[in-house]
Amino acid sequence: MSALVESEEHKSLRAAVAAFARTHPHIASPEDNRRLWQAAAKLGYIGVNLPEAYGGGGAGITELSLVLEELGAAGNPLLMMIVSPAICGTVIARFGTEEQKREWLPPLADGTRLMAFGITEPDAGSNSHRITTTARRDAATGDWVLTGRKVFVSGVDIADATLIVGRTEDARTGRLKPCLFIVPRDAPGFGRRPIDMELSAVERQFELTLDDVRLPADALVGDEDAGLLQLFAGLNPERVMTAAFGIGMGRYALGKALAYARERTVWKTPIGAHQAIAHPLAQAHIDLELARLMMQKAAHLYDAGDDVGAGEAANMAKYAAGEACVKAVDQAVHTLGGNGLTREYGLGRLITASRVARIAPVSREMILNYVSHQTLGLPKSY
Ligand SMILES: Cc1cc2nc3c(=O)[nH]c(=O)nc-3n(C[C@H](O)[C@H](O)[C@H](O)COP(=O)(O)OP(=O)(O)OC[C@H]3O[C@@H](n4cnc5c(N)ncnc54)[C@H](O)[C@@H]3O)c2cc1C
């Protein structure tokens, strides 16, 4: 499979990231996380997709997803890679003003700054058309004033700013249209409360309150009238990167299970010789490989500038990877028997973590809805 779709350059990047990832022990604290992030950035991995003119690697989402997959396969899936370089970096690189590019892209690429992304709202959830975070313009100063609430936003505490999806009123129709704003972490009125998650990841999720957050005119990213288009440009990389997150985690769990199944002997042969153990692991491997193929297709379409084709492929890749990840982790835990639930082997915690790829950034059901309506032309129930 790899020979068909992966160039020599990609193979050597994959080998280099895998070798780098192996030298970093499992992340156990925010401090470890920061160290790994900065070491990866120093090697050009974090900003590999960002334009060379702004300190990035000049490559694409294909390369960035490869990096995240390999870090995850070594046990360290850097969740914020989905957000900081993939969504925020992409949106700023494609639609930001020259000043925004100069201010944000070099530090996002070299790992000295991070950006979070907030779209989810408590009363909108999967229905992002219902978001109510509103931006109004102060006619006297030209400032933007943002009001609203967000939920489940990852890494706001470690990010220097959050790219917030809000709405502004269309002067002609009075309808609210989506717009993107860069909100600095310590902006007055920008509150955050950590959500008590059942995840043992080092990145935390936050509920955010925007209480008349006043931002300068240049906090708006791109064109006020093309917010939706710009948003989708960032969401396709997000789906591809979530696929990479899931595939990496699935490969990590599978690797642990294989090592165990080759050694552990309770009858005459190692447990891996029993087909009840071997076949589900083989299926998990096949599912992960298939998901990776779809992810590579989506990344390729996106990097080739086909936003529409990439949309469908990225959704399918995220779906396939989320399912493959959940199944691989489930089977890996089961393969270890009681040890699957010990802290020593570290697989039990992945039962919760693997669900992230099924729920976020768009749930399994919403992708099935998308494919039912957009691809298959079936009618909508909602
Ligand atoms: C670990 C983690 C990190 C996250 N990080 C971020 C982040 O950084 N930024 C951010 O903005 N958000 C983030 N999210 C939020 C995430 O994107 C949302 O949780 C996700 O979009 C689902 O929204 P919801 O939780 O409101 O679920 P809901 O929309 O309430 O859905 C609940 C259930 O109903 C189903 N459902 C809803 N509508 C339909 C329908 N029409 N047909 C069939 N089924 C339906 C869903 O599939 C789901 O199973 C994160 C979430 C998690 C868990």
Ligand as a Chemical Component Dictionary entry (heavy atoms), coordinates in Angstrom:
data_LIG
# 
_chem_comp.id                   LIG 
_chem_comp.type                 NON-POLYMER 
_chem_comp.pdbx_formal_charge   0 
_chem_comp.three_letter_code    LIG 
# 
loop_
_chem_comp_atom.comp_id 
_chem_comp_atom.atom_id 
_chem_comp_atom.alt_atom_id 
_chem_comp_atom.type_symbol 
_chem_comp_atom.charge 
_chem_comp_atom.model_Cartn_x 
_chem_comp_atom.model_Cartn_y 
_chem_comp_atom.model_Cartn_z 
_chem_comp_atom.pdbx_ordinal 
LIG C1  C1  C 0 -11.515 15.347 24.048 1  
LIG C2  C2  C 0 -12.299 16.341 23.261 2  
LIG C3  C3  C 0 -11.662 17.453 22.727 3  
LIG C4  C4  C 0 -12.396 18.430 22.047 4  
LIG N1  N1  N 0 -11.740 19.544 21.591 5  
LIG C5  C5  C 0 -12.460 20.534 21.011 6  
LIG C6  C6  C 0 -11.812 21.752 20.618 7  
LIG O1  O1  O 0 -10.595 21.924 20.766 8  
LIG N2  N2  N 0 -12.578 22.732 20.081 9  
LIG C7  C7  C 0 -13.920 22.608 19.907 10 
LIG O2  O2  O 0 -14.551 23.545 19.424 11 
LIG N3  N3  N 0 -14.564 21.452 20.263 12 
LIG C8  C8  C 0 -13.862 20.425 20.803 13 
LIG N4  N4  N 0 -14.505 19.253 21.179 14 
LIG C9  C9  C 0 -15.950 19.142 21.011 15 
LIG C10 C10 C 0 -16.384 18.130 19.954 16 
LIG O3  O3  O 0 -16.105 18.622 18.673 17 
LIG C11 C11 C 0 -17.873 17.838 20.199 18 
LIG O4  O4  O 0 -17.954 17.082 21.392 19 
LIG C12 C12 C 0 -18.518 17.098 19.046 20 
LIG O5  O5  O 0 -18.635 17.953 17.922 21 
LIG C13 C13 C 0 -19.929 16.579 19.418 22 
LIG O6  O6  O 0 -20.708 17.607 19.948 23 
LIG P1  P1  P 0 -21.491 17.368 21.344 24 
LIG O7  O7  O 0 -20.510 16.855 22.316 25 
LIG O8  O8  O 0 -22.212 18.618 21.678 26 
LIG O9  O9  O 0 -22.512 16.214 21.042 27 
LIG P2  P2  P 0 -24.037 16.352 20.545 28 
LIG O10 O10 O 0 -24.101 17.213 19.322 29 
LIG O11 O11 O 0 -24.893 16.711 21.683 30 
LIG O12 O12 O 0 -24.332 14.850 20.105 31 
LIG C14 C14 C 0 -24.626 13.826 21.057 32 
LIG C15 C15 C 0 -24.895 12.523 20.315 33 
LIG O13 O13 O 0 -26.021 12.697 19.439 34 
LIG C16 C16 C 0 -25.670 12.343 18.112 35 
LIG N5  N5  N 0 -26.361 13.209 17.148 36 
LIG C17 C17 C 0 -26.473 14.567 17.165 37 
LIG N6  N6  N 0 -27.170 14.998 16.100 38 
LIG C18 C18 C 0 -27.506 13.905 15.386 39 
LIG C19 C19 C 0 -28.216 13.696 14.162 40 
LIG N7  N7  N 0 -28.707 14.696 13.451 41 
LIG N8  N8  N 0 -28.346 12.412 13.726 42 
LIG C20 C20 C 0 -27.836 11.373 14.420 43 
LIG N9  N9  N 0 -27.167 11.503 15.578 44 
LIG C21 C21 C 0 -26.992 12.757 16.050 45 
LIG C22 C22 C 0 -24.153 12.545 18.029 46 
LIG O14 O14 O 0 -23.577 11.731 17.027 47 
LIG C23 C23 C 0 -23.726 12.098 19.436 48 
LIG O15 O15 O 0 -23.571 10.700 19.474 49 
LIG C24 C24 C 0 -13.786 18.265 21.853 50 
LIG C25 C25 C 0 -14.428 17.127 22.367 51 
LIG C26 C26 C 0 -13.721 16.173 23.071 52 
LIG C27 C27 C 0 -14.431 14.986 23.631 53 
# 
loop_
_chem_comp_bond.comp_id 
_chem_comp_bond.atom_id_1 
_chem_comp_bond.atom_id_2 
_chem_comp_bond.value_order 
_chem_comp_bond.pdbx_ordinal 
LIG C1  C2  SING 1  
LIG C2  C3  SING 2  
LIG C2  C26 DOUB 3  
LIG C3  C4  DOUB 4  
LIG C4  N1  SING 5  
LIG C4  C24 SING 6  
LIG N1  C5  DOUB 7  
LIG C5  C6  SING 8  
LIG C5  C8  SING 9  
LIG C6  O1  DOUB 10 
LIG C6  N2  SING 11 
LIG N2  C7  SING 12 
LIG C7  O2  DOUB 13 
LIG C7  N3  SING 14 
LIG N3  C8  DOUB 15 
LIG C8  N4  SING 16 
LIG N4  C9  SING 17 
LIG N4  C24 SING 18 
LIG C9  C10 SING 19 
LIG C10 O3  SING 20 
LIG C10 C11 SING 21 
LIG C11 O4  SING 22 
LIG C11 C12 SING 23 
LIG C12 O5  SING 24 
LIG C12 C13 SING 25 
LIG C13 O6  SING 26 
LIG O6  P1  SING 27 
LIG P1  O7  DOUB 28 
LIG P1  O8  SING 29 
LIG P1  O9  SING 30 
LIG O9  P2  SING 31 
LIG P2  O10 DOUB 32 
LIG P2  O11 SING 33 
LIG P2  O12 SING 34 
LIG O12 C14 SING 35 
LIG C14 C15 SING 36 
LIG C15 O13 SING 37 
LIG C15 C23 SING 38 
LIG O13 C16 SING 39 
LIG C16 N5  SING 40 
LIG C16 C22 SING 41 
LIG N5  C17 SING 42 
LIG N5  C21 SING 43 
LIG C17 N6  DOUB 44 
LIG N6  C18 SING 45 
LIG C18 C19 SING 46 
LIG C18 C21 DOUB 47 
LIG C19 N7  SING 48 
LIG C19 N8  DOUB 49 
LIG N8  C20 SING 50 
LIG C20 N9  DOUB 51 
LIG N9  C21 SING 52 
LIG C22 O14 SING 53 
LIG C22 C23 SING 54 
LIG C23 O15 SING 55 
LIG C24 C25 DOUB 56 
LIG C25 C26 SING 57 
LIG C26 C27 SING 58 
# 
